[in-house]
Amino acid sequence: MPQLPSPAKPTIGDVAAKAGVTKATVSHAFSGRRPISEATKARVFAAAEELQWLPSASARALATSRANAIGIVLARDPEIIASDTFFPAFIAGVEAVLGKAEVALVLQVAGSRDAEERAYRAMASGRADGVIILDLHHADWRVPYVHQLGLHAVVLGAYDDPSPFTCVRTDDASPTTDLIEHLRSQGHTRIAHVAGPLDYVHSRVRARAYLSAVGNADLLAEGDFGAASGRDRTAELLALPDPPTAIVYANDTMAIAGLSYARSIGLSVPDDLAVAGFDDDHLSAHLSPALTTVATDPIERGRVCAEALLADIAGEPARTIQLDCNRLQLRASTQVHPTLQGEER
């Protein structure tokens, strides 16, 4: 069956003819680069609306003196990014907001500080109107640097130094403490923690909560969020003369690798070793046994950060947003057999 031809899309020439002006005048009306009377602008905008014509993205950017984009610079090993499900879900939350606002996302992975600085300079030079700063470090250089560049920004994490930017904070300490209390209720006394890199603020917050709960650092190990480090730190802990009977990991990727290693050497999870993670990977509930973890809702974090950044770009004042999105998910990997309940382990 022959297809009907698609209706022709309106052009800038159609708008010019409808408004009784030249194409250059239509362009200037939308770009704001040349003085045009309010009456002429009104005719141009009315004609564009009637014809349902929209200027190109570049023209809209000229009209607002903006890039109509926001940026995220990730300074992590691409292999770690690929295995950590937080980032895709966070980006999905960001895009859910940006898509509705017709704002683009500029995502760049940087392998060194020099590369990060170049990326932020490029954003400030016109690639983006603002950035979301993730993976906060202790004494993070990026916050003052981005401010000096004149970029709008939103900071995700517990940034305690003075900052001109909106900060989206979450409580990572309480869920860690809750996990320790849960494990103690199951009879565990030797509880280990495999942390993420301790230069990261969220890793340090969780490690401090762990230390406060257990009282010493004898069973604290540092990983890198990757599966290999989870397996290696687990092997080291279980090779101790008096090994832990429970391990809390800083993310589910390391926890899943640790659980797999424990089972490979003949340990039963959770009867011989209880295992808990953080982030609630989409596979965690479907493991055998299902993994106890903390759901962090990265989609909501991304949504809130994007909304806050767009509000900042629009001129709203910076503020602190406390986001309550961490939820403890108790599952079989930490639930000991009823006959062992209450025994000290």
N, C-alpha and C positions, 0 to 999 in steps of 0.2 A: 504494500500500500504506500503510495507516495506521501512523503512527509511534507507538511506545510512549512514554508520558510519561517525562521524565527523573526519576530519583529525587530527592526533595527533599533539599536540602543541610541538614546539621545546623545548628541555631541555638544561640545562647547560652542560650535557654530549654531546649533539649534537654539541654545540658550541666548546667544548674542542676537539672533534674528528675533526671537520672541521678546527680548527686552529692548530691542531697537538700539543696540550698541555694537561696538566691535568686539571681536574675540579677545583682543588685548585688554579691553575694559573688564570683561568677565574675569579674566585671569587676575587683573589687579584688584578687583573687588574681593576675590577670595584670598589672595596673598597678602593684601594690606600693605604692599610695598609702594604704592603710588596713591596720592590723595584723590579721592573720588567722592562726589557729593553723596550725602545720605539718601537723597531721593533716587539717585542712579543705583546705589547699592541695593536699595529696597526693591527696585525693579528687577535687578539681576537675580537676587535671592528668590524673589517670588517666581520668576520664570524658571529657575533651576528646580524649585520645589514642585511646580506644576508639571514639569517634564520628567521629574524624578531623576534628575541628573546629579551625580556626585563628582566632585573633582578627584583627581588621582590622589593617592596617599601622599605623594611628594608635595602636591599643591596644598593639601590640608595641613601638612607640616609647616609649609611656608606661612600659611594663614595664622597659625598659632605660635610660630617660632619654636616649634618643638619637633622632636624626632618621632613622636607618637610610638615610642618603644621604651621598654624597661629592660635592664640587664641583670644577669646573674653570672658571676665569675666563680667557678669551682676549682679550688686548688687541691685536688685529690688525684691519686693514681686512677686512671680510667678503669683499671681492673676492679678497684674497690668500688667505684661508682656503679659499675655494671652489676656487682653482686649485692649491693645494698639497696633494698627495695624502698628505702625512705625517699630517695631523690626522685624517681619517676612519679611517685604518688604526690610529693610536694609540688613538682612541676605541673601535675594535673590540676591541683588546687589553684595554682597561679593562673594557669591558662583558662580555667573556668571563669575567672573574673576578667582577664584581659580579653577573652573572646567576645564577651558581651560589650566591652568598651571599645572594641576594634583597635586594640593596642597590641603591638608585636612584642615578642619576647626574644631578646638577644642573649644566647647562652654560649659561654666560652669556658673551656677548660684550660687552666694554666699550670705549667709544670714547675715554675720557679717564681720567686718573688719578683724578679725583673719582668717576667711574663705577666704576672698579675698587675704590676704597675702600668705596663703598656696597655693592658686590656682596659683598666679603669680610665686611663688617659684618652683612649679611643672613645669610650662611652661619653666622657665629658666633652669631647670634640664634636659631638653631634650624633653618635650612634644610638644614644639612649638619653632619656630625660631623668632617669633615676635608677638606682640599683637596690637589690636585696642582698644584704651581707649575711652569709651563712657560716656555719662552722667557726664560731668565735674562738679565738685563741686568747690565752692569758696575755695581758698587755697587748692587745691587738692593734697593729699599726694601721690597719685599713680604715678604721673609723675617722681618725684625724686626717688621713690622707685623702679620703673621698670628700671630706668636708672642705679641705683646701682646694680641691678641684672644682668645687661649686656644684657638685651633683646632689640631687635629692637622694635620700636613702632611708631604708628601714632595716633595723638590726634585729635578727632573730636570735634570742638567747639572753643569758643573764649578764648583760654588760653593765658593770657597776661604776665605771669611770664617767666623768661628765661627758655628755654627748648632746649634740644639737638635733639628733635624729629620733624618730619614733622607735621605740624598742618593744618588740613582742616577746614576752617572757613566759616560760612554762616552769612548773615545779618538777624537776627531775629527782630531787632528794627524797621526797615523801614516798614515791613508789619503790625506791630502792630500800628504804627503811621498812616498808610494808612487806617486801619480799623476804628480808631477813627475819622479821617477826613470824611470818608464815612458816619459814623453814625451821625456826626454833620450836614452833608449835608441833612440828612433825618429829621433834626429838634431836635435831641436828645441833651440834656444838662446834664442829669444825667446818666453817662455811668459807669458801674461797670466792674471790671476785676477779674475773678477767676483764680489766678495764679497756676502754679505747685509749688512744694516745693522750697522755695526761696533759699535753699542752692545750688540748681543746677544753673550753670552759665546761661543756656539758659532761665530758668524761671526768673532769676534776670534781664537779658537783656530785656526781654519782659515787665516785671513789671516796670523797669526804663523808658522804652519808653512810657508806659501807663501814669506813673506819670508825665513825662515831658509834655505829651499832655493835660492831664486834670488838672494838677496843684496841686492836693492834693491826700491823701490816704484814704479819707473818705469811698470810695466804693471799696477798694482793699481787697480781701479775698484770703486766701491761701488754695488750695486743695492738693491732692496727685496724680493727674492724673487719679484716679479711678472714676467709675460712681457714687459710693455712695457719695464721697466727692463733686462731681459736683452737685448732688441733694441737699445735705445738705447745701452747701454754697449758692445755689440759694434760698432755703427756708429762710435762715437767711437774705439775702439781700432783698427779697420781703416782709419780715415781718417788715422792717424798717418803721418808720412813714412817711418818704418821700423816697419811694423805687426807684430804678433805672428804666429807661424805656428801657435800652439796657445793655446787658452783653456780654463781650468778654472773652472767656475761653481759657486756655492755651493748650487745645487739644480738639479734637472732641468728645472723650468719655465723658468728663465732660459736654460739650456743649449739647450733645444729651440727657443726663440725666437731665440737667437743662431745656431744651426745654420741655421734657416730664412732668416734675414737674409743669412748668408754665401752661401747658394746663390742667393738672389734677385739678388745682384750678380755672379753668375757664377763664384764660387769653388767648387772641388771639395773636398768633405769626404770623406776626410781629406788628400788629396794637397796641396791648397793651405792648408788650415786644419784642424788637429785640434781636436776638441771633446770635453770631458768634463764630466759633471755630478756630482751628489751627491743621494742619496735613492733612486735606482732606481725612478722612476715606473713604473707598470704598462705604460705605452706605450713606454718607452725601448728595450726589447729588440726592438720591432717597427717601429722607424723604419728609414728607408733613407738612410744607413747606421745600423745599430744603435748606440745611444749607450753609450759607456764611462761608467761611473758607480760610485758606492759604494752598495751595498745597506745600509741602516741598520736594517732590521727594526723598524719602528715598532710593529707588533703586539706583539712581544716586549717592547719598552719599556713599552707601555701595561700589559701583563699584570704585569710586575715592579713597576711603580709602584703599581698597584691592590693587589697582594698585600702590598706593604710598608706601604701606608697602612692597610689593614685590620688588619695585625699591630700597627701603632702604636696604633690606636684600641683594640685589645684589651689594650694595656698592655705590649707588648714594647718593649725599649729601642731608641733611635735608633741607626742604624749607617750605614756607607758601603757601598754595593753597586757593585762595578765590573762593568759589563755589557759583555761582548765580543760585539758583534753587527754590527760594520761589516765588510763584505766587498767587496773591489775586484772589479768586473765589467768585464773588458777586452773591448771589442767593436770593431766595424769603424770607428767614428768616430775612432779614434786609431791605427789600424793602417795605416801607409803602404804604398804599393805596393812589392813586393820590390825593384824596380829602383832605388828611392830609399833603401832601408834603409842606414843608416849615414852617409848624407850629412848634413853640417851644414846646418841650416835656420834 
